[in-house]
Each structure stands twice: as C-alpha cells, then as structure tokens.
Amino acid sequence: MSAAVSRVASLSGLLAFPVTPFTDTGDLDLPRFKDHLTAMLAAKPGAIFVACGTGELASLTAAEHEAVVRTAVEHVAGAAPVLAGVGGGTRTAVDLAGTAQAAGADGLLALPPYLQVGPPAGLVAHYREVAAATDLDVILYQRGTAIFSPGAVAELAEIGNIVALKDGYGDMELLQRIRTATGGRLALLNGMPTAEIFARAYAGLGARAYSSAVLAFLPEVAGAFFTAFENDDEATQDLLLREFYAPLAELRDTTPGYAVALVKAGLEIRGRSAGPVRPPLADVSPEHREQLARIIDRGLAAISATPVA
C-alpha cells in the first residue's frame, strides 16, 4: 500500500469537496475543473474528494467519472490524497471503484446505494463487494439509503480496506453506539451538510476532520473557522456561525439540491464560475443568489473584523 493510500486512514483538517464544472451547454469542463482544484489546493486541505455528492456523481457518466478522477490525480500530483466517489447499485459502484483505482485515486468514498433501502445484511453485502473490488482504502458514507446499525458497521470494520465512516446523518446516539461497537477501529468524519455547524458536537466523539462545502467557494471563511475550531476559539466560531453559517444553512434548506447549487452560485458570485448544475438539480434563483451574495459579504466582513491566529 502506498504512502498516499495509507494517509486515507488518518485524514485530518478540512476535507475538500470540489464541484464538477460544466459548460453552459452542460458538458464536462475539465480546464475549469483544474482551475478549481488549484484554488482549493491553496487552502492545504487534508484530502480532496472528487465526483462525490458536491461533484454531482449521480449526474456523471462512467466515462466522465473516470475523466474527472484522472484529471484530479494528475493535477493534484500528490499534494493531497485524492479520493473518488463511487455509488449507485452494487455493480455500478464496483465498476466505478475499478476505474477510479486505474485512474490513480488514493481512496474511495462509497456513497449510499441508489434509491433502494435494504436491511443491514444487504448493506453489508453491498459494501463487501465494493471493498473487494479494489485495493484502495474505502470510506463508508452514512446518509440517505445507507443508515447503518452498529452491528453492521462492526462487521464492515473487520474488512481491511474499510478504514473510516463519514457521517451525514447526525444521530449522535447512533454514532456513539457505532463507535462503541467498533472499538474505535474506524475513523469518524463529520460529513454533515454545512458541517461547521456540527463541528463541536462531532469533536466530542473524536471526529475533528470535516467536509467543508464552503471551502469550495469561500476559503477565507472556511479557513478562519477551522483555525478557530482548532484553537478552541469559541468567540470566533460563534461569530462566524451567527453571521455566515447559520444564514447559509437556512438558505440551503429552502430548496432541495441547494447543497450543491449554492456552491456553484457562490463560485459564480466570486468570479470563478463552474457553470450550471445538471438536472434534476436546478440553479439558484435570482432572489436566492442575491441573498447568497449578502451572506458571503457578511462572512467576509466577520473575518476582517476578527483577528484569527
């Protein structure tokens, strides 16, 4: 196992989730993807997760998925681990795992299976097949159709290349039971939408690394919050939560799909457009775009008024 892959089992810091840029006609835009990766690398993320939820995995063809992963691996060039999202039905996820490994990915984020909700035994069988299809480290992602029982996670934790659980569900009692059942064998990552809002709660369970959608379009604020979090600077965290993160989450919750669409709108507002989202997602309405611009201004004003170590 390479040094890069081994880093997947002990991720730390801000975890970057780039968007997948498209042209105005909806085609894959790899030159803009490289520019987007360059901007995110400047924040020195703990890892870069491509073609995941924020990267619109469900809207990519298999060929586009392979192109996105290969482009990221070549462009990042070892500056951070590159993990690829895989998902869909079991056979689809297995195929994507194979092409991601061939494209040079350092690890995989296994997104929930498509649509169908199975019992714990079915989830275990699904992730067993995905893990068996690759030599790469695999991170489970709990949300949507993949809500695990503690026993199921304990069983999956025995598989050598399943190394972490990213949680986007937010049931703290369930997480504590999972942690107890696994004896801490899996790293726990905070993968909640607008994860900064939950950062202190997850830290209580030992999960200090978190995914930051904000890092994709407002790295100044994402970096300031993470520094305050690492330094236990409660005042700065509270300021940024009040002025930026809470209003952003409120806007996100107005419309299904805004967890992705707002990121692309934020990039456009800041002069780094990544193009439209693909259906069934929809671009941010003009009214909500104006609201997002005001929220961005509030976030930037908050960090300019607060010295951050």
N, C-alpha and C positions, 0 to 999 in steps of 0.2 A: 504494500500500500504506500502510495507516495506521500511526501510531507504535506502536500496541498490537501490531499484527501483526509489525512489524519486531523487536520485543523477543523474539519466539519464537526467532529465530536465535541469540540470545546469552543464553540462560537462565542464571541463576546462583542460588546459595543453595539453600535447602531447597525442594523441589518438593512441593506438597501434593496428596494424592490422597484426597479425601473419599469416604466411603461414600454409598450411596443409601439413605436411611431408608425403612422400610416400616412400616405399621401392624401391629397384632397379627394382623390378618387377611391380611397380605401385600400390601396396596395401597400405592401410592406415597404418601409423606407429605412434601409439599413444605414445610409450615410447619417441620417439624423439620429439613428439609434447609437452610432458610435459617438456622436457629439454628446448625447445624453449620458452615456456611460462615462465619458471624460469628466463631465461636470459632477457626477456622483462620486467618482474616484477621488476628487479633490477633498471630499469630506472624510476620507480614510475609513470607509465602512468596514465592519468586521467580516462581511461577505456580501456578495451580490447575487440576488435570486432573480433569474430571468425567466420569462414565459410562465409566470405564475398567475395569481389572480389579478394583480395590478397590471401584469403584462398581457392580459386577455387571452390566457391559454385556451379557453374554450372556443375562441373565435379563430384560432390559427389552424392552418392545415398542417399535416405531418411534415411536409417539405418546408413550410415557413418556420415551424418549431425548430427543425434541425438547423436552418439558416440563422435563426436568432441565437441559438446556443453556440454554434460555431463562431459566429461573429463576436459574441461576447468573450469567449475563451481567447480568441486571437487578439482582441483589442485590449482586454484587461491584462493579458500577458503575465499572470502570476501575481499582480499587485494585490489581489484579494481572491479568496476562493470563489468560484463561480458555480452556483447550484442551479439546476434546471427544474422547472415544474413539470410533473407528469400527472396525468389524471384521465378521466373518462372511465369506460368499462375496463375490466381486468386486462383483456387482450390489448386494448389500445394503450393502457398505461405501461404494459410490458414492452410493447413496440417502442414507445417514446423513451423508455428507460434505456433500451439498447442503442437508439440513435443518439441520445444525449451522451452516453458513455463514449460512443465512437467519435462524437464531435469534441471530446476533451473535457466535458464537465467534471468538476471535482466532487459533486454530490447531487442528490435529488431531493426535492420537496414533493412528497406524494400527496397530492390534493385528494379530496373526497371523491369516491366513485360517483359516476354520473347518475343522478336522479333517484335510482333505486335505494331504498333503505333496507339493509339486511340485518340479521341478528349478529351478536358478537362473533359467532363461529364463522359467519360469512365474511365479516370484515377481516378477521384473522387470515382466512384463506386468501382473500384479495391481496393483502399486503405481503403475505408469504410469497405469493407468485411474483409480485413486483420486486421484492428484495432478492429473490432467487435469480432474477433475470439480469442482474448487474453485480459488478464488483464494487460499485460505488457505495458510499455511506448514504443512508436513506433517513430522512426526517419525516415522521408522520405529521399530518396536519388535521387537528381536531376541529371540525365545524361542519355545519350543514348536514350531509348524509353520513358523516363519519363521527359519531359521538361514541366513544369507547367506554366499555366497562373497565374497571380496574383490572379484573382478571384477564381481559383481552390484551390490555397493554402489557401486563406482566408476561403473558405468553409471547407477545411480539418482541419484548425486550430481550428475550433469550436468543434472538436471531442476531448473529454477529455484526451485520452491517446496518441494522436499525439502531440509530445512535441518539435520537432526540425526538421530542414531541413538541410541536408548535401548536399552541392553543389559541383558537379564535372563538371559543365558545363562552368562556367567562364564568363557569361554575366553579367557584373556589373550593367548595366542599369536595366535588368530584376530583379536582386536581390534587387535593391533599390525599384523598384515598388512592389515587393513581400513584402518587409519589411514595406512599406507604407500601403499596402492593409491589412496586418495582424495586424498593430499597434504594431509590436514587440512581438506578443503573442508566436511566435515560436523562439526558439534559432536558430542561424545560425552557421553552422560549415563549415570550409574550407575543402572540400574533393577533391581538385584538384589533379591530378597526379603530383608527386613531389610538394606537397603543400607548402613547404617552399618558393618556388619561388614566390608564390602569397600571402604570409603571410601578408605583409604590406598593400596590396590592400584590403584584406578581413578585416583587423583590422579597416579600415576606415568605414566599415559597421557594426562594433561591433562584428565581428567574430574573436576572438583571439584563440580559440581552433582549432586545425587542425590535420588531419590524417597524419601520417608520415610513409611511407613505409621504409624509411632509418632506422628508429628506429629498424626494424626487423633484420638488418644485420650490422649496423654501429651506435650503440647507442652513442658512444663517439661524433660523429659529429652531430647527431640529437640533443643530449642534449646540446652541445655547441651552436648550432644555436638557440635553443629555449631559452636558458639563455640570449643570446644576444638580441633576439627579445623582451623578457620580460623586459630587461633593456634598451631598445631603443638604443642599441649599434650598430649604423649604420655601423661603420667601420668593425666590426667582421662579421656582416651579409653580407656585400658586399664581404668580403674576401672569405667566405665560398660559397657564390653564384658563385663567379668567379672561384674558384679553384675546387669546387666539384659539386654543384647542377646544374649549367648550363651545364657542360660537361655530367653529368649523364642524364639530360633530353634530350640532343642531342642524346646520345646513345640509350635511351629508344625509341625515335621516329624513329629509323632506321627500326624497325621490329615490326609488330603487336604482341601483347602479351608480349612484353618485360617488361611492368609494373610489371608483376608477375615473369617472368623468370629471370630478373636481380636480384630480391630479393633472389631467391633461389641460383643463381650463386654467389651472394655476401656472402651468408651464407657458401657455399662450399669453397670459397676462404679463408674465415676466420676460417676454420676448424670446422664448425658447420653444416655440410651438412643436408639438409632437403629432399634430394632425388630429383628426376626429377619432372617436371610439367607433367600434363596429357594432352593428345590431346583433343582439337585441338591446344592447346598451344605447343610450341616447345622450347627445351632447348637452351640456349645461345650458339652461335657458338664459336669455339676455338678462333678465331680472336677477337670477341667481349668480350670474357672472359678475354683475355689479356688486352684489353682496359679498362675493368671494374676494373681490378686489379690495373692498373696505376691510375685510378680516385680515387679509395679507398686510395691509398698511398698519393695522393695529398691532400685529405681531412684530413687524419691523420697528415700530415706534417703541414697543415694550423693551426690546433688546437694546435699542440705542440709549434708552434711559437707565439701563441697569448694567453696571459693570459685572462681567462674568469672568471668573478666574480661568 
